[in-house]
Amino acid sequence: MSRAVWAYVPAGSGPGRLQRIARNSRDTQVQRAYRAYIDHGRDCGTCAVDSALCTTAEELWSAYQAATRSS
């Protein structure tokens, strides 16, 4: 399943523009997995010190890597 979304396209020295692009569900799955990892790291006290100590961060990163391999 794909859907069209708007994305900003930089134009070098100009202001850039918005362009419609097709996005499929695999891309969205990878983006959701990465967003979950980033959001967790922003809100987690353990990740603020050392993300290698956080089991949740490790699981979310593994989920992101699995999503990128399947796409």
C-alpha positions in Angstrom: 0.0 0.0 0.0 1.4 3.4 -0.9 0.2 6.9 -0.3 1.4 10.3 -1.4 2.9 12.7 1.1 4.5 16.1 0.8 8.3 16.4 1.4 10.6 19.4 1.4 13.1 19.4 -1.4 16.1 21.8 -1.0 17.0 23.8 -4.0 20.7 24.6 -3.4 21.0 28.3 -2.9 17.2 28.9 -3.4 14.4 28.5 -0.9 13.4 25.0 -1.9 10.0 23.6 -2.5 7.4 21.0 -1.5 7.0 18.0 -3.7 4.5 15.1 -3.5 6.3 11.8 -3.1 5.0 8.2 -3.0 5.7 6.5 0.3 5.1 2.8 0.8 4.3 1.0 4.0 7.9 -0.5 4.4 9.4 3.1 4.5 6.8 4.1 7.0 7.6 1.0 9.2 11.3 1.9 9.2 10.5 5.5 10.1 8.2 4.5 12.9 10.8 2.1 14.4 13.5 4.8 14.2 11.1 7.4 15.7 10.3 5.1 18.6 14.1 4.7 19.3 14.7 8.5 19.2 11.7 9.3 21.3 12.7 6.8 23.9 16.2 8.2 24.1 14.9 11.7 24.5 12.7 10.7 27.5 14.8 8.0 29.2 17.0 9.0 32.1 19.3 5.9 31.6 19.8 6.8 27.9 20.8 10.3 28.9 23.8 8.8 30.8 24.6 5.8 28.7 22.2 4.2 26.2 24.3 1.0 26.2 22.9 0.3 29.7 19.3 0.6 28.7 17.6 -2.7 27.6 14.6 -0.9 26.1 16.9 1.2 23.9 18.7 -2.0 22.8 15.4 -3.6 21.9 14.1 -0.6 20.0 17.4 -0.4 18.1 17.2 -4.1 17.2 13.6 -3.5 16.0 14.8 -0.6 13.8 17.6 -2.7 12.4 15.2 -5.6 11.6 12.9 -3.1 9.8 15.7 -1.8 7.7 16.8 -5.3 6.7 13.2 -6.3 5.7 12.8 -3.2 3.5 
